[in-house]
Amino acid sequence: MVNRVQVVELVNRRVTRILLVAEASLPASQFQAFRKVVLDEFGRNGLVRELERLAGQDELEGRDG
């Protein structure tokens, strides 16, 4: 079974690579804006929070069944 930590680690590796390419391709001001959006979407305010919510739902459903 895959857990939330494993998923976050896989996503973070890819986010790091995407940010590296963006940094090499974009002017500094555009890169900073892009970086903020990517980290918001895939970090604690986005995907990580949604995975935590889903994990919490799975735990609740597991208790019922």
PyMOL CGO cylinders between C-alpha atoms (Angstrom):
from pymol import cmd
from pymol.cgo import CYLINDER

trace = [
    CYLINDER, 0.00, 0.00, 0.00, 1.26, 3.47, -0.88, 0.3, 1, 1, 1, 1, 1, 1,
    CYLINDER, 1.26, 3.47, -0.88, 1.14, 6.06, 1.87, 0.3, 1, 1, 1, 1, 1, 1,
    CYLINDER, 1.14, 6.06, 1.87, 0.93, 9.83, 1.79, 0.3, 1, 1, 1, 1, 1, 1,
    CYLINDER, 0.93, 9.83, 1.79, 4.61, 10.33, 2.60, 0.3, 1, 1, 1, 1, 1, 1,
    CYLINDER, 4.61, 10.33, 2.60, 5.68, 8.20, -0.36, 0.3, 1, 1, 1, 1, 1, 1,
    CYLINDER, 5.68, 8.20, -0.36, 3.40, 10.13, -2.73, 0.3, 1, 1, 1, 1, 1, 1,
    CYLINDER, 3.40, 10.13, -2.73, 4.69, 13.48, -1.46, 0.3, 1, 1, 1, 1, 1, 1,
    CYLINDER, 4.69, 13.48, -1.46, 8.30, 12.35, -1.93, 0.3, 1, 1, 1, 1, 1, 1,
    CYLINDER, 8.30, 12.35, -1.93, 7.61, 11.31, -5.53, 0.3, 1, 1, 1, 1, 1, 1,
    CYLINDER, 7.61, 11.31, -5.53, 5.84, 14.57, -6.29, 0.3, 1, 1, 1, 1, 1, 1,
    CYLINDER, 5.84, 14.57, -6.29, 8.58, 16.65, -4.62, 0.3, 1, 1, 1, 1, 1, 1,
    CYLINDER, 8.58, 16.65, -4.62, 11.27, 15.07, -6.81, 0.3, 1, 1, 1, 1, 1, 1,
    CYLINDER, 11.27, 15.07, -6.81, 9.36, 16.07, -9.91, 0.3, 1, 1, 1, 1, 1, 1,
    CYLINDER, 9.36, 16.07, -9.91, 8.55, 19.55, -8.59, 0.3, 1, 1, 1, 1, 1, 1,
    CYLINDER, 8.55, 19.55, -8.59, 12.26, 20.11, -7.95, 0.3, 1, 1, 1, 1, 1, 1,
    CYLINDER, 12.26, 20.11, -7.95, 13.06, 19.14, -11.53, 0.3, 1, 1, 1, 1, 1, 1,
    CYLINDER, 13.06, 19.14, -11.53, 10.29, 21.34, -12.95, 0.3, 1, 1, 1, 1, 1, 1,
    CYLINDER, 10.29, 21.34, -12.95, 11.52, 24.30, -10.91, 0.3, 1, 1, 1, 1, 1, 1,
    CYLINDER, 11.52, 24.30, -10.91, 15.08, 23.75, -12.09, 0.3, 1, 1, 1, 1, 1, 1,
    CYLINDER, 15.08, 23.75, -12.09, 13.97, 23.87, -15.74, 0.3, 1, 1, 1, 1, 1, 1,
    CYLINDER, 13.97, 23.87, -15.74, 11.80, 26.92, -15.08, 0.3, 1, 1, 1, 1, 1, 1,
    CYLINDER, 11.80, 26.92, -15.08, 14.65, 28.73, -13.35, 0.3, 1, 1, 1, 1, 1, 1,
    CYLINDER, 14.65, 28.73, -13.35, 16.88, 28.12, -16.36, 0.3, 1, 1, 1, 1, 1, 1,
    CYLINDER, 16.88, 28.12, -16.36, 14.18, 29.28, -18.76, 0.3, 1, 1, 1, 1, 1, 1,
    CYLINDER, 14.18, 29.28, -18.76, 12.43, 32.23, -17.14, 0.3, 1, 1, 1, 1, 1, 1,
    CYLINDER, 12.43, 32.23, -17.14, 13.55, 35.70, -16.12, 0.3, 1, 1, 1, 1, 1, 1,
    CYLINDER, 13.55, 35.70, -16.12, 14.06, 35.96, -12.35, 0.3, 1, 1, 1, 1, 1, 1,
    CYLINDER, 14.06, 35.96, -12.35, 10.81, 37.81, -11.61, 0.3, 1, 1, 1, 1, 1, 1,
    CYLINDER, 10.81, 37.81, -11.61, 8.73, 35.37, -13.65, 0.3, 1, 1, 1, 1, 1, 1,
    CYLINDER, 8.73, 35.37, -13.65, 10.50, 32.41, -12.08, 0.3, 1, 1, 1, 1, 1, 1,
    CYLINDER, 10.50, 32.41, -12.08, 9.69, 33.64, -8.57, 0.3, 1, 1, 1, 1, 1, 1,
    CYLINDER, 9.69, 33.64, -8.57, 6.00, 33.94, -9.47, 0.3, 1, 1, 1, 1, 1, 1,
    CYLINDER, 6.00, 33.94, -9.47, 6.01, 30.51, -11.14, 0.3, 1, 1, 1, 1, 1, 1,
    CYLINDER, 6.01, 30.51, -11.14, 7.80, 28.97, -8.15, 0.3, 1, 1, 1, 1, 1, 1,
    CYLINDER, 7.80, 28.97, -8.15, 5.22, 30.38, -5.75, 0.3, 1, 1, 1, 1, 1, 1,
    CYLINDER, 5.22, 30.38, -5.75, 2.33, 28.96, -7.76, 0.3, 1, 1, 1, 1, 1, 1,
    CYLINDER, 2.33, 28.96, -7.76, 3.96, 25.53, -8.10, 0.3, 1, 1, 1, 1, 1, 1,
    CYLINDER, 3.96, 25.53, -8.10, 4.80, 25.31, -4.40, 0.3, 1, 1, 1, 1, 1, 1,
    CYLINDER, 4.80, 25.31, -4.40, 1.32, 26.49, -3.42, 0.3, 1, 1, 1, 1, 1, 1,
    CYLINDER, 1.32, 26.49, -3.42, -0.31, 23.87, -5.65, 0.3, 1, 1, 1, 1, 1, 1,
    CYLINDER, -0.31, 23.87, -5.65, 1.91, 20.94, -4.72, 0.3, 1, 1, 1, 1, 1, 1,
    CYLINDER, 1.91, 20.94, -4.72, 2.93, 21.89, -1.17, 0.3, 1, 1, 1, 1, 1, 1,
    CYLINDER, 2.93, 21.89, -1.17, 1.23, 22.31, 2.19, 0.3, 1, 1, 1, 1, 1, 1,
    CYLINDER, 1.23, 22.31, 2.19, -1.50, 24.57, 0.78, 0.3, 1, 1, 1, 1, 1, 1,
    CYLINDER, -1.50, 24.57, 0.78, -2.42, 22.30, -2.10, 0.3, 1, 1, 1, 1, 1, 1,
    CYLINDER, -2.42, 22.30, -2.10, -1.77, 18.66, -2.84, 0.3, 1, 1, 1, 1, 1, 1,
    CYLINDER, -1.77, 18.66, -2.84, -0.27, 17.79, 0.55, 0.3, 1, 1, 1, 1, 1, 1,
    CYLINDER, -0.27, 17.79, 0.55, -3.33, 19.16, 2.36, 0.3, 1, 1, 1, 1, 1, 1,
    CYLINDER, -3.33, 19.16, 2.36, -5.66, 17.25, 0.02, 0.3, 1, 1, 1, 1, 1, 1,
    CYLINDER, -5.66, 17.25, 0.02, -3.71, 14.02, 0.58, 0.3, 1, 1, 1, 1, 1, 1,
    CYLINDER, -3.71, 14.02, 0.58, -3.96, 14.52, 4.33, 0.3, 1, 1, 1, 1, 1, 1,
    CYLINDER, -3.96, 14.52, 4.33, -7.69, 15.06, 4.01, 0.3, 1, 1, 1, 1, 1, 1,
    CYLINDER, -7.69, 15.06, 4.01, -8.06, 11.91, 1.92, 0.3, 1, 1, 1, 1, 1, 1,
    CYLINDER, -8.06, 11.91, 1.92, -5.96, 9.92, 4.38, 0.3, 1, 1, 1, 1, 1, 1,
    CYLINDER, -5.96, 9.92, 4.38, -8.21, 11.12, 7.18, 0.3, 1, 1, 1, 1, 1, 1,
    CYLINDER, -8.21, 11.12, 7.18, -11.29, 10.03, 5.24, 0.3, 1, 1, 1, 1, 1, 1,
    CYLINDER, -11.29, 10.03, 5.24, -9.76, 6.60, 4.63, 0.3, 1, 1, 1, 1, 1, 1,
    CYLINDER, -9.76, 6.60, 4.63, -9.13, 6.22, 8.35, 0.3, 1, 1, 1, 1, 1, 1,
    CYLINDER, -9.13, 6.22, 8.35, -12.71, 7.16, 9.18, 0.3, 1, 1, 1, 1, 1, 1,
    CYLINDER, -12.71, 7.16, 9.18, -14.11, 4.80, 6.54, 0.3, 1, 1, 1, 1, 1, 1,
    CYLINDER, -14.11, 4.80, 6.54, -11.84, 2.01, 7.76, 0.3, 1, 1, 1, 1, 1, 1,
    CYLINDER, -11.84, 2.01, 7.76, -13.27, 2.34, 11.27, 0.3, 1, 1, 1, 1, 1, 1,
    CYLINDER, -13.27, 2.34, 11.27, -16.84, 2.05, 10.01, 0.3, 1, 1, 1, 1, 1, 1,
    CYLINDER, -16.84, 2.05, 10.01, -16.25, -1.04, 7.91, 0.3, 1, 1, 1, 1, 1, 1,
]
cmd.load_cgo(trace, "trace")
